[in-house]
């Protein structure tokens, strides 16, 4: 199946806002658990940008991201075993869902659906989700980082293979992903866990999410201080944690971040299946 041939549904403005409010409820739950267990996290990416520029969601945004150091991520995963409201939410990574193939965690909203185009065939548990990106140390020496980055790229492609073998740009690419898919995800996660352990033996100047692509201009990661020195910021009328130097972080991510992009560059994620909690009519 090619992504171009998949059914794509564009959410209405009302549906998008309802989705954002569900995501906000999920963020409030995450924040509650983190405050109870003294776990440090930060709003990330477009979520942080929305907090600064719009005091809430970017109007066309359909997801929500937080970032957390590996040490705090492990604490959060443990805290969710006892403190998460399991009537509404599910903490998802490879330790709680054997079919999950992304290298970071997600908080899922039960009794909901939000499947991105090209991922309809995946076996993992689904539902509206909040991304939780663990950050790990990266090598200081550029030559070592080159091989580190190459290893991360290979691990990421191994995990992505379940999607890539259907959505690859041409038959040869899809065949390559199909061959990569033969390697069990459990093996890849074992290698990923080993890499994370080695990366975090010593503190380094910069950090990254190991299985998330890095743009060339920031290929050596992000400043550690952006994830360890926090303050609070208003988002949709609630206070959440963010980088103390959010200006420096957002400038590194987006440049002139206070200027909204033109209409043609306001992107969202194509979705093929969607319903909100307690409203299960499939679209």
C-alpha positions as CSV (number, residue, x, y, z in Angstrom):
1,X,0.0,0.0,0.0
2,X,1.4,3.4,-0.9
3,X,0.5,6.4,1.3
4,X,-0.8,8.3,-1.8
5,X,-3.4,5.6,-2.3
6,X,-4.6,5.5,1.3
7,X,-7.8,7.1,2.4
8,X,-7.1,10.5,3.9
9,X,-9.6,12.4,6.1
10,X,-9.1,16.1,7.0
11,X,-10.5,16.9,10.4
12,X,-12.9,19.9,10.6
13,X,-12.0,22.8,12.7
14,X,-14.4,21.6,15.4
15,X,-13.0,18.1,15.4
16,X,-9.4,19.4,15.6
17,X,-10.3,21.5,18.6
18,X,-12.0,18.5,20.3
19,X,-8.8,16.5,19.6
20,X,-6.7,19.2,21.1
21,X,-8.8,19.2,24.3
22,X,-8.4,15.4,24.6
23,X,-4.6,15.9,24.3
24,X,-4.7,18.6,26.9
25,X,-6.5,16.2,29.3
26,X,-3.7,13.7,28.6
27,X,-1.0,16.3,29.3
28,X,-2.7,17.3,32.6
29,X,-2.6,13.6,33.6
30,X,1.1,13.3,32.7
31,X,1.8,16.5,34.7
32,X,-0.1,15.2,37.7
33,X,2.0,12.0,37.8
34,X,5.3,13.9,37.3
35,X,4.6,16.3,40.1
36,X,3.5,13.6,42.4
37,X,6.7,11.6,41.8
38,X,9.1,14.6,41.4
39,X,9.8,13.8,37.7
40,X,11.2,16.5,35.5
41,X,9.8,17.0,32.0
42,X,9.6,19.8,29.4
43,X,7.1,20.8,26.8
44,X,8.8,20.2,23.4
45,X,8.7,21.2,19.8
46,X,5.4,22.6,18.5
47,X,3.8,22.3,21.9
48,X,6.4,24.6,23.5
49,X,6.1,26.9,20.5
50,X,2.4,27.0,20.9
51,X,2.7,27.9,24.6
52,X,5.0,30.8,23.8
53,X,3.4,32.2,20.7
54,X,-0.3,31.2,21.1
55,X,-0.6,30.5,24.9
56,X,-1.9,27.1,23.9
57,X,-2.0,24.8,20.8
58,X,-0.8,26.1,17.5
59,X,-4.2,26.5,15.8
60,X,-3.5,23.9,13.2
61,X,-1.5,21.4,15.4
62,X,-2.9,17.9,16.0
63,X,-0.3,16.4,18.4
64,X,1.4,17.1,21.6
65,X,5.1,16.5,22.6
66,X,7.1,16.4,25.8
67,X,10.8,15.7,26.3
68,X,12.5,14.0,29.3
69,X,15.9,12.7,30.1
70,X,16.4,9.0,30.1
71,X,16.7,8.8,33.9
72,X,13.4,10.7,34.3
73,X,11.8,8.6,31.6
74,X,12.5,5.4,33.5
75,X,11.0,6.9,36.6
76,X,7.9,8.0,34.7
77,X,7.4,4.5,33.2
78,X,7.6,3.0,36.7
79,X,5.3,5.7,38.2
80,X,2.7,5.0,35.5
81,X,2.4,1.4,36.7
82,X,0.8,2.6,40.0
83,X,-0.4,6.2,39.5
84,X,-1.8,6.3,35.9
85,X,-5.6,6.5,35.6
86,X,-5.9,3.2,33.7
87,X,-9.6,3.7,33.1
88,X,-8.7,6.4,30.6
89,X,-5.0,6.1,29.7
90,X,-2.3,3.6,28.7
91,X,1.4,4.2,28.8
92,X,3.0,2.6,25.7
93,X,6.5,1.7,24.8
94,X,8.1,-1.6,23.9
95,X,7.9,-2.8,27.6
96,X,4.1,-2.5,27.7
97,X,3.2,-3.4,24.1
98,X,5.3,-6.0,22.3
99,X,4.1,-4.8,18.9
100,X,5.1,-1.2,19.5
101,X,8.0,-0.2,17.2
102,X,8.9,3.5,17.9
103,X,11.9,4.2,20.0
104,X,10.1,6.5,22.5
105,X,7.1,6.4,24.7
106,X,3.5,7.5,24.2
107,X,0.5,8.1,26.5
108,X,-2.6,6.7,24.8
109,X,-6.2,7.7,25.3
110,X,-8.3,4.6,25.6
111,X,-11.6,4.3,23.7
112,X,-10.4,6.7,21.0
113,X,-8.7,6.4,17.6
114,X,-6.2,8.4,15.6
115,X,-4.3,6.4,13.0
116,X,-2.0,8.2,10.7
117,X,-2.0,7.4,7.0
118,X,0.4,4.6,6.2
119,X,0.1,3.0,9.6
120,X,-3.2,1.2,9.3
121,X,-1.6,-2.2,9.1
122,X,0.6,-1.9,12.3
123,X,-0.1,-4.3,15.1
124,X,0.5,-2.0,18.0
125,X,-2.3,-0.7,20.3
126,X,-3.7,2.5,18.9
127,X,-5.6,5.6,20.1
128,X,-5.1,9.4,20.4
129,X,-1.5,9.8,21.7
130,X,0.9,12.2,23.4
131,X,4.6,11.6,22.4
132,X,7.2,11.3,25.2
133,X,10.7,11.7,23.9
134,X,13.6,10.4,26.1
135,X,16.9,12.3,25.6
136,X,20.2,10.6,25.9
137,X,23.8,11.9,25.9
138,X,25.7,12.0,22.7
139,X,29.5,11.8,22.2
140,X,31.5,15.0,22.4
141,X,34.0,14.1,19.7
142,X,32.7,14.6,16.2
143,X,34.4,11.5,14.7
144,X,32.8,9.3,17.4
145,X,29.5,11.0,16.9
146,X,29.6,10.2,13.2
147,X,29.5,6.5,14.0
148,X,27.1,7.0,16.8
149,X,24.7,8.8,14.4
150,X,25.0,6.1,11.8
151,X,24.2,3.4,14.4
152,X,21.1,5.4,15.5
153,X,20.1,5.6,11.8
154,X,20.3,1.9,11.4
155,X,18.3,1.2,14.5
156,X,15.6,3.7,13.5
157,X,15.2,2.1,10.0
158,X,15.0,-1.4,11.6
159,X,12.1,-0.2,13.8
160,X,10.5,1.8,10.9
161,X,10.5,-1.2,8.6
162,X,7.0,-2.3,9.5
163,X,5.8,1.0,8.0
164,X,8.4,1.4,5.3
165,X,7.6,-1.9,3.6
166,X,4.2,-0.5,2.8
167,X,4.9,3.2,2.4
168,X,8.3,3.3,0.8
169,X,8.7,5.5,-2.3
170,X,9.3,2.7,-4.8
171,X,9.2,-1.1,-5.0
172,X,13.0,-1.4,-4.3
173,X,12.7,0.7,-1.1
174,X,9.7,-1.3,0.1
175,X,11.6,-4.6,-0.6
176,X,14.6,-3.3,1.5
177,X,12.3,-2.5,4.4
178,X,10.6,-5.9,4.1
179,X,14.0,-7.6,4.5
180,X,14.8,-5.4,7.5
181,X,11.5,-6.4,9.0
182,X,12.7,-10.0,9.3
183,X,15.0,-8.8,12.1
184,X,12.9,-9.0,15.3
185,X,12.0,-5.7,17.0
186,X,13.0,-7.3,20.3
187,X,16.6,-7.6,19.0
188,X,16.6,-3.9,17.9
189,X,15.3,-2.7,21.2
190,X,18.0,-4.8,23.0
191,X,20.6,-3.0,21.0
192,X,18.9,0.4,21.6
193,X,18.8,-0.2,25.3
194,X,22.5,-1.1,25.3
195,X,23.3,2.1,23.3
196,X,21.3,4.3,25.7
197,X,23.1,2.7,28.7
198,X,26.6,3.4,27.2
199,X,25.6,6.9,26.2
200,X,24.5,7.8,29.8
201,X,27.5,6.4,31.7
202,X,28.8,10.0,31.8
203,X,27.2,13.4,31.4
204,X,27.9,15.1,28.1
205,X,27.3,18.6,26.8
206,X,24.5,17.6,24.4
207,X,21.6,15.2,24.2
208,X,19.2,13.8,21.6
209,X,16.4,11.2,21.1
210,X,18.3,8.2,19.7
211,X,15.6,7.0,17.3
212,X,14.4,10.4,16.0
213,X,16.0,12.0,12.9
214,X,18.4,14.9,13.4
215,X,18.5,17.8,10.9
216,X,22.0,18.6,9.6
217,X,22.2,22.0,11.3
218,X,21.7,20.3,14.8
219,X,23.2,16.9,14.0
220,X,25.2,17.0,17.3
221,X,22.2,17.2,19.5
222,X,20.8,19.8,21.9
223,X,22.2,21.5,24.9
224,X,21.8,19.4,28.1
225,X,20.7,22.5,30.1
226,X,17.5,22.8,28.0
227,X,16.2,19.6,29.6
228,X,17.6,20.0,33.1
229,X,17.0,23.6,34.0
230,X,13.2,24.1,33.9
231,X,10.6,26.8,34.7
232,X,6.8,26.8,34.2
233,X,4.7,28.2,31.3
234,X,1.0,28.7,30.6
235,X,-0.5,26.4,28.1
236,X,-4.3,26.4,27.5
237,X,-4.9,28.0,30.9
238,X,-2.8,25.4,32.8
239,X,0.8,25.6,34.1
240,X,3.3,23.1,32.7
241,X,7.1,22.6,32.8
242,X,9.4,23.9,30.0
243,X,13.0,24.7,29.4
244,X,14.1,27.7,31.5
245,X,15.9,29.0,28.4
246,X,12.9,28.3,26.1
247,X,14.0,31.2,23.9
248,X,17.3,29.7,23.1
249,X,15.8,26.3,22.5
250,X,13.0,27.6,20.2
251,X,15.5,29.7,18.3
252,X,17.6,26.7,17.7
253,X,14.6,24.7,16.5
254,X,12.8,27.2,14.4
255,X,14.8,30.4,14.0
256,X,12.3,33.3,14.0
257,X,9.8,31.3,15.9
258,X,7.4,34.2,16.8
259,X,6.5,34.7,13.1
260,X,3.9,32.1,12.0
261,X,4.7,30.3,8.7
262,X,2.7,31.1,5.5
263,X,-0.4,29.1,4.9
264,X,1.2,26.6,2.5
265,X,3.7,25.6,5.2
266,X,1.2,24.9,8.0
267,X,1.4,21.2,8.0
268,X,-0.6,18.5,10.0
269,X,-0.6,14.7,10.0
270,X,-2.8,13.0,7.5
271,X,-5.2,10.7,9.3
272,X,-7.2,7.7,8.0
273,X,-9.2,6.7,11.1
274,X,-10.3,8.9,13.9
275,X,-12.8,9.0,16.7
276,X,-12.9,10.7,20.1
277,X,-13.6,9.1,23.5
278,X,-17.3,8.2,23.9
279,X,-17.9,9.0,20.3
280,X,-16.9,5.9,18.4
281,X,-18.5,6.6,15.0
282,X,-15.6,5.9,12.6
283,X,-14.8,8.6,10.1
